[in-house]
Structure formats: structure tokens, C-alpha cells
């Protein structure tokens, strides 16, 4: 019904709009621009800001009522309106879901408008009609609203549309009628591959585009610009490939045949769960710190972020950590030997295949401990039902999510408009029965006393020797893309029930391994997995509210890397970073971007102000001792409060229906803590950064902003330099002028003091501003 | 460290007009107060204190029948070691009939006299009530209706999932993902009881939360340190650039670029902090009760301090949020001797913390003379499976389930009794959802629970069904546990 209605609308609108388009086009004087093309909404004349808008079926002009009879959708009579625009820089074949639209009323409330159809006006190439559905929360006599379209993160001009009555509404924007950047006419639409290929020429990307790329793919551009200059020389695709091939610091497969180390976290000695008493030497304060707290790993995390070249692996790895979570607290109260192999597993697979990631994480003993797959059993009579923890969370959080998704990441809706659960309790019960029988491998030798007393949290878990732990009955799993029927793992049957006990044990163990592989394949081949993983990655690397079209392009790369391989993370990452919605020098879509989470906020500033080699920092900024800066900001690294991570992936910005995951840990307290961190880093210690403090902060973290101080006699130059350095040139003129005024007002008879104070204040104001803290 | 706020307040003590203060308030809440019919400014004080037991506390071990049904309980939970021995349970004799026992660590002083007291005292005084088997419900629902789910009318969205069930406990929106909490919506509709205040009605000592997020009102979140330090903007630069000063560059930037949604969101949060900072910078009042130095103890102590200076803050109605995490006990839920205050397994240890903190709060409210004005209540993700989950005999725990029990405590509580209907503790009992693991279909809804609290708080009767969307489907809209 709905499809037919839309088709009809399209046809009717096509018939009637030509005359409007002619009028409007005549009023515009086309001109060319070199930079990103902004969509341009047509207004009724060059001196008016009223949109050319029609009720999409009746073709009546404004004011529009909220519902319209006979709109061919009896179940959804909400009014649809058609607006007209040009400069839509679509990729070839790009769906309507690439466009978003919104309307703002007089009170400032912003209403998202669902874009239902986009098409070209017949005989007018390059002129588009866009059908949007009025928001359910709009009231009948709202008056004028300002309507805007966004494509690839670029906003159009805003034009007035009357709801209920003409008049009122917000003031017009300052430049409401931009001239179209391209003349109406047949536009050449690039395929995604052609779009990406443009970047093979290093000169294609603007400097600000490259800076944005480094914000998305690293822990921040270095203050010495060495990364930026290299990127500019070789171009983004070559840089990504180079990053894929940059080995992590610690690569060694000789230490343990079962555990190939390829990670930014070093091999962690197998200290026992409880440090032995006499006669072994006591575990002193440093021993406790280094082997029974996360201090060494947290410190390593920050050192890696600030100083190591494999930045992309680290950003991707941290993203995996945020949705495939293990928290240190539950691993013998933050014992590194229990936790490090989890980080190493993530590092090893960040640029690999997602299937392998899911498999290795499932057998990681830290994960086994955290979500109770280790030791999970059906010890008959006592505990007949396996623990459901891992079964539930591997589906809900690590692979497919709770709602059935379309390939563009939007939830599939049933006939009543409700979301459709991906699985039910029965699926969980069945999957939990697969995850039985696994436990730790043989103990490791303790370096403390040489005995085999260290529970093995290093090697992958193995099928246990206790036969009564295994559930060998049939399990029914989910439907995946390989078949219309659910995956069924048959019962083990006679191999597990006949022969010697050694033979039966061998059969149980083989069955457990086969079953585990079947279950991992089932999740890997589930249609949700691609869009689900893509959404997590895009949220953390680029923007909290990607268009469905963007998610769809990523999911397509997950489904097939171009060589028929599913789950290739290199293809996924490349597609995310070389998407038109990620690229470009400036994004004007009001909903674009994401709040910098605490560690990203910290590292971006530290790298920008030259704390980028190991002689400048000990990395002690996120560890528990002596002072955990990121914890004050709401993010205790490697100790997220629950398996739902540091902040909920689906957190909504209060008062909106926009995703804003990082706002889950932004509250009145932490917003002050963020500003106070800026004071600590840039102001409190005379601009020298974080001072040394005892043995736990042996070196401190030095920053330098001398080059900015040199500009401080001309505050405008200082602020412009900070704008370029920290905000890739996006600072608004208002903000710029305000900071210039604040800095100019600082005077001191001592020129050195004045230069320092002006620079500190300018950096503080930029770094503590919402405009900077939201990466766009 | 520069004493930013004191300086500011001293410098501007008289210059700061009421208008300036109002300007810095959450604009939306004022607008909201103007457009809706709301009650007059209250003459009395009332506060709701939500204690969120995060992770899904195992209700089946919090309140246990000690009549003939104990045997049924022990049959399912005994062999794996998950049952609390009958001898360890603390007998209570609810006025509602039947004999029950509380988890021993809900009053750890009984088994271990040196321990700080828990909740038996308030229970015996009739000031602690138990609400049995409440949870997310679209409408009154039987086991058969849940199973057939005709027309999709009986199954709340994503039962048994942490994130979704936390959302439903906090929002009472159970058919989809709620974007406002019921505490926040109560605040949206009762702001006028406070008149114009500097502090928002909703305050969290456990970070941002959905419960207190309204359609128009926002919460403030503070830590548990001294009131003078909880919101303190540090500045070591030149005094003329002090960010806290009115008109500072820092403040100006918050007013720019508000067309960008996420930027506006971040700026709104900082603005809320700056407003609250104006008035929270108070000396800590004297607290008589001894609060345990635990996470929840510190949170409830902070709430008690704020209540004690409610007149200074100008508050007539407040909604507080506290949280205690770690209840997701799939394993290691209990120990051989569950009476040990801090060695009773994960749930037992947490119940020690909860009961001692809540008791100190109860005593402090009494000492302040605020008992009748303050009601503390618990919510949790969900209950847990009656049948244990299978991880080794010594590491036993339980899985995610549905209906749960709640505690409500305060001078206005008609306590010493159970409200709601206690489920029949047997696998596949009439209360079991049919999965045969003992997931109880709730017999009371979160809407009914919340509405009873909200009605006492002062939400007008005609707005109850607006704030609690499914309330009208239930015959009883007030459960009667508050006088």
C-alpha cells in the first residue's frame, strides 16, 4: 500500500512541478564553487526565503495541515510535502536514505523529517524533488518552520514552510539564499569506487580534510605535523594501507606456541592469583602495582596512543574493546596476567577477519571469566541449565544486537511498525548449551616460585576433562544468510556415549569444538552482523548519527570485500574512512559528529601539544595511581562499569532522538571535570603539563606550546592558529571573536608572563569549549 | 588553588539579580512550567530517593518464604548451594500474612552484632514495606497470555535484556525504548511545587541517568565530596580570565553555535553545572547518623546533607538518584555461610552495603525530623531465575529473569507488610513464564509502583496516566504503601 502511494505521489508531483522549477531556476544565477557542494533548496524567488513546497498528493500549497486525507496511506495519514532542490551530490545509485531533513520551529525545537523519496524532476536534470513526512510531534498551528536537507554531512540552506498557518517561526538564517554551486543539468554521479579513487591523488584532499581524517583514524594529529605531512605526501588510501602494515610493538611467536603475540601490550608474566606467602619474597608496593593492578596496561595504553605509529590499529582496537567488553575489575581484581591476553587478542585481530575475532575472543580466558563461559556446564542434577551470560551478550553486544536490522542498519519493522527481535529466550537457552565444557588450559609456571600455580589466563580455553560438563544434545540456533532454515547442531549421539571413557571424552571435546565453530559461524553469517559492527565502528570513529546509506555502504563492504570475503575488517575500515559522509573539509549538518570521549579528548590535546615521544611522558594519565585523570572525566580505562561498556552504544541525547553514546558519561560533574583537566594540563603547572609524582608517575607528561606563545602579541593570529590546529578551521566567527577579545584583555607588564597567560587562556577556552569537544 | 566561586559570590552577592539567575536556569523547565496547569508552590517538603540496584538483584534470595514453601525453594536452589539456609534467614511476620525471612545481610547486625544495623529495625517500626513481584507490564498479564501473546499485547520489549529492562524500570515505557524517565516526567509536571529555584528538581549522586531525564527537565549530577567541592571550576590563570566570572569567555562560548545539536547538548550540561554551582557551594551540615564509608553510604550521605539544607537551597520537592552496581550475579552469588557481612558472595556483600547505607539514611532522616517527608525506594533491572545457572557447584549464580521485589522505606510508608502477590516458588508454577526456570510473570507493574510514589510526591491525579503510559490498564492505580 505504502509503496504504491509513494509511487503515485512521485508521479503526481512530477507532473505538476515543472512550472515551479522553471520559475525558480530563472531566478537563480548559477555559479561554480570548488569546495564541497551544499544542497540548495529552492525558494519561491531570490528575495524570499519561503520554500517551493507542495503537499505531495494534492499539490496544494502551504500552509500544510498535519494530516491529509487521501494520501493513499490510510494507516498513516500524516502529511507528506515535496520540496525542490539542486546540488545534491549523490553517489551513483545512492538511496534516499542518504538524505536527512529537519525543521525548526519558533521555540527552537528541531523536528527530524523522514525523507521518503528523492527523484529528479523529469526534463530538468539536476533538479530534485524530495518528499518528507511531517514529524509526529509537530502541532497543528506551528506556523513557519525552517526546513533543511543534509547530504554527506553537508547542510542545505534553510527555507520556510508553513505548518497550519503562514507566519511566525524562527528568524531567517544569515545567508538563506545561496546561489547554486552547479548549474542545473545532468550531473555525473560517481560510484563509491570512483569517489574513493579520487583520493589516490594526494593533492585531491584539502588540508582540513586530511586533519579530519587524522581525527578519525588516530589519537590526534601530532604537534610536529610529521604524521600530517606524510599523509599529505602519500594520500589517504596509501596511508591507510601503510597503517594496516605497521606492526605493533610486541611481536613474538616464540614465547608460547599457543599464543602468538602481535600486540601493543607486552607479554604479561604469569603471576599466580594469590601471591605466595613465606618463604617467597613479599610482593612489595611496586610488585603489587605491576602485577596485581592494571597500572602497567593503562600506562601502556596511553604511551601507545601518544607515541606509537600504529595509530589506526589502536583506534580500531579500542573500538572493539568498547563493544566486545571485558572489564579488569572482574579478573582477579585487575590482574594484568588475566587481562592482557584479552587486549592482545583484540590487537591481533583488529585488521583481520571479524569471524576470527569473534572466535578468539570467545575462547579468551579473560572473557571466559568475565561472562562465565569458563566452567560453564550442565553438571547433571545439580545445575541442569547452563549459564546464559555469554550466550546472551555475544548476541546482544558482540555481533547481532537485539533488533532485526535492514542492511542499512535501520530496524526492520513489522506490519504494526514494531521492531522485530533478533532472537528470543529459546535461542539464548540453546546457544548457552553450546558454550559448555570449556575451561582453562593447564596451569602456567609461576615466575615467583617456579611452581605450576598460575591459573592459565593466557592460552585459549580448552574443552575440559570432566565429561559431565558437556551438553551433547541437539541445539537449534538462528537463521543466517546461508540457509532459510535455522542452523541445527545435531546431538553428538553414539560417539559420546560408546567406547572407553577416554574415547567418549575425546568425542565430547571434538563435539564441543565443532559446536563452537558452528555457533560462531551462525553469528558471523547472520545478516545483522555487518550493519551492527559497522554502526559500532562508525559511531566511534566518525559520527554518532550516520545516514542509513553510509551504514549500508559499510555493511556491503563487510558482506564482501570485493574479493568475495565476508568480515574483512580492512575493507570495513577503509570503506568507513573513505566515505563521502566521512570525508570533506567541513561538515555543516547540525547533527554531525560525536563528542570526544575522555581518552580521545586527552590524547588529541596531548599529541597536538607535543607530548608525542616517550621522553616527554610516562603515560600515567589513565592509570589508577597516583591520580587517574580520565577516571575523573568518567572513563576508567579497561574498567568499564559493565559489559555495556563505558557508555551505552544507544544512548540518546536527552530531549532528542539522536544517538550520542559519549553523552552517556557527560553530566554536570564530568563537564566540569573536563574543563578542570584543561586547567590542570595547560594552566596550573605553568604550562608544563603533568608534573612528576613519586614512583608511580616517574616522569610526568610535558607539553609545549611555544610556537603559539610567539603569536600571542597578535591575539587574532593566536586564535586562528589554534583554530587550525585543534578545530581544522571550523571555529565560528562568533567564537573566534569572543576568544580574541578574552585574550586581548589579558595584559601584563612582563611580556613573557603576558604571552604565557594569553596562550594558556586561549588554549583553555578552545579546549574546554563544546565546539571543540564535539568532533565534527 | 583559586577560590573561584567564593570570590565570585562575594563580588557579586548583591549584584546578581533574580533575573540573571532565572536566565541561567534550564530555559525549558520554565517554559514548561508556564504552559501547563500545575499545582501551587508547596508549603511542605517531600523527596523521593531512588536506589538503583544495578545488574538485576536476585529477589528470590532477598525475601524467602519460611512457611511450608521453604521446602520447594530448597528443592530447586539447595542442591547447588544457592539456597539461603532457613536458619540464616531473618524471620519477618508481615501483616499481609504468611511467614517470610529476609536475606541475613539485610540486617547483618543480627548474626554479627559488631556490624552496623540494617533494615530489621525500620521493618519492625512499620516503616519498611516490600513490594513483591513487580516488573515491566503492558497490561495485567497471566502466564497463558504471556505465552500466547495475542496481538503482541502482552510482551514488553526485549524482556531479560539488561539495557532494555533498565530502560523500562527507569522509564515505565515498556513497549519500546523510552527516551525519558518517569522520575524526569514527574519533575516535568511538578516543577511548580518548587516555584523558581536555582537547582533543578532532579539530582543524581550516581551520574547521569535515564530515570531523571524529563522531556523538558534535566538532572544535575554531583559527586560525594564536600558540598563546597562537588562542583568547582578550577582556574590557575589570570584572575581577569576566570571562567566562572559572569560574562567570561568560557560562559560566552556556551551561547554560540547552538544550532549544532551535539554542541548545544554539551553546552546545556555545562550551563546546568554553572547554575547549580551558584548555590551548592555551602558548608557541609552536621550529620548525626554514622554512614558507612561505602559507595552507596557516601551517596546517601550526600543526599542526606542536601535534604538537611533544603531550606537554604529553596527546595520543596526533590528527586534523588543513587546506584549500587554488581548485582548481575550469574556466578558466585552466595557463599557457604551467607551471614558473613562481607564474605557472603556477591549478592550478600552488596546487600550488606545496601542495608547499612539505607539504615543510616533512615536514622538520619529521623534525626533531621524529615522522616515523613522522604521516601527511599529501590528498583533493579529485573529479578533472576529461580533455577540456578550451571557454573560449578561452588560458583553458582542465577540468570536474567523478570518480576522482582522492591523495598520502600520512610516515615510515610505503611510498612511491616508485603504488597503485591508473592510468586509461587516452583518451576513451571503459575507464576513461571513457561520457560521452566522460574522467571516470574509480574503481578504488579512498574507503572503502578511509580504512580503510587508519584501520587504521594504531589503529581496531580489527572496527570498520573500521562506520566505512566500503561497505568490506566490496571485496576489499582495506587498500591497503598504510602500514607
Interface residues (C-beta under 8 A of the other chain):
Chain A: X107 X110 X371 X372 X375 X376 X377 X378 X379 X381 X382 X383 X384 X385 X386 X387 X388 X389 X392 X396 X402 X416 X418 X419 X421 X425 X428 X429 X436 X544 X590 X591 X593 X594 X595 X634 X641 X642 X643 X644 X648 X650 X652 X653 X654 X655 X656 X657 X658 X660 X663 X664 X665 X666 X667 X668 X669 X670 X671 X672 X675 X676 X679 X680 X683 X684 X732 X734 X735 X738 X739 X741 X742 X745 X746 X748 X757 X760 X761 X764 X765 X768 X769 X770 X771 X773 X774 X776
Chain B: X28 X31 X54 X55 X79 X80 X152 X157 X158 X159 X160 X161 X162 X163 X164 X175 X176 X177 X179 X204 X207 X208 X213 X215 X216 X218 X219 X220 X221 X222 X223 X230 X231 X232 X233 X234 X235 X236 X237 X238 X240 X241 X243 X248 X249 X250 X252 X253 X254 X256 X257 X259 X260 X261 X262 X263 X264 X265 X266 X267 X269 X270 X272 X273 X276 X277 X325 X328 X330 X331 X385 X387 X388 X389 X390 X391 X392 X393 X395 X396 X397 X399 X400 X435 X437
